[in-house]
Amino acid sequence: MLIEAGPPSSEATTAASGVPSAVSRRNNVTVSGNPDGRAIVFAHGFGCNQSAWRLVTPAFLADYKVIVFDHVGAGNSDASAYSFWKYDSLLGYADDLLEILDELDVTDVVYVGHSVSGMIGVLAANRDSSRFGALVLVTPSPRYINAPGYAGGFEVEDINSMLDDLDSNYFGWSSIMAPLMMGNPDRPELGNELTENFCSTDPTIARHFARVTFLSDNREDLPLVTTPTLILECSADIVAPAAVARYVHQQIAGSTLVTLAATGHIPNLSAPDALTDAIFAYLK
């Protein structure tokens, strides 16, 4: 069920002893690993859920407090908490992230955000940098549409056509787009998994999230980042081409750009070892 809500209540949501809080239930928050370790948060991209990190998180369990969650409307989140008002901007998701970090009372967080969650992390860190120790932006894009002096990878007509196709036949669109986004055509099981993830999401929520994602423009937020930042790009990425990664790197002062030995847009599934190694190398 979808709820068309107004501004969220300011009531605190606290956890009773052993009972997940409203925040944890809403975003299906899972905490594992070393309870005394540094917190590392993994945030999934459009069409995915926290299971997209299952090949990456095991490497961090010994030394880190590992936190994964589902954006509202994805995975096992509380879909009844979805509000077209709140999530008409990526700021709604950034607010959710900050509430999760506040609920868990973690600071110096390593935030790993894939695709659109990279910009969600940027927005959250700009709002409250005290919670963050490092940002790892995996195949991020601050704007998908080309503009004067900026190559985002798509013309506005391309995005509008894609969104029209998504509106008219979401499941058909998913079966075509998911393998293209995944890349690695020699490994069709990866594209099949992403297609299944797309199709498990409520189509109404997915269509809205897609519009918010692909029509967003967060370029002006990049120079405001003060948190140490690692940018990870892949080759042959149709969603976030190399020019986008370079732009993000240029706009975030002191950032580090690394090109993974990976293709496609979702290295957490297609090249988890390369992604894990790059994160560890940066943190050391």
Secondary structure, 3 states (H helix, E strand, C coil): CCCCCCCCCCCCCCCCCCCCCHHHHHHCCEEEECCCCEEEEEECCCCCCHHHHCCCHHHHCCCEEEEECCCCCCCCCCHHHCCCCHHHCHHHHHHHHHHHHHHHCCCCEEEEEECHHHHHHHHHHHHCHHHEEEEEEECCCCECECECCECCCECHHHHHHHHHHHHHCHHHHHHHHHHHHHCCCCCHHHHHHHHHHHHHCCHHHHHHHHHHHHCCECHHHHHHCCCCEEEEEEECCCCCCHHHHHHHHHHCCCCEEEEEEEECCCHHHHCHHHHHHHHHHHHC
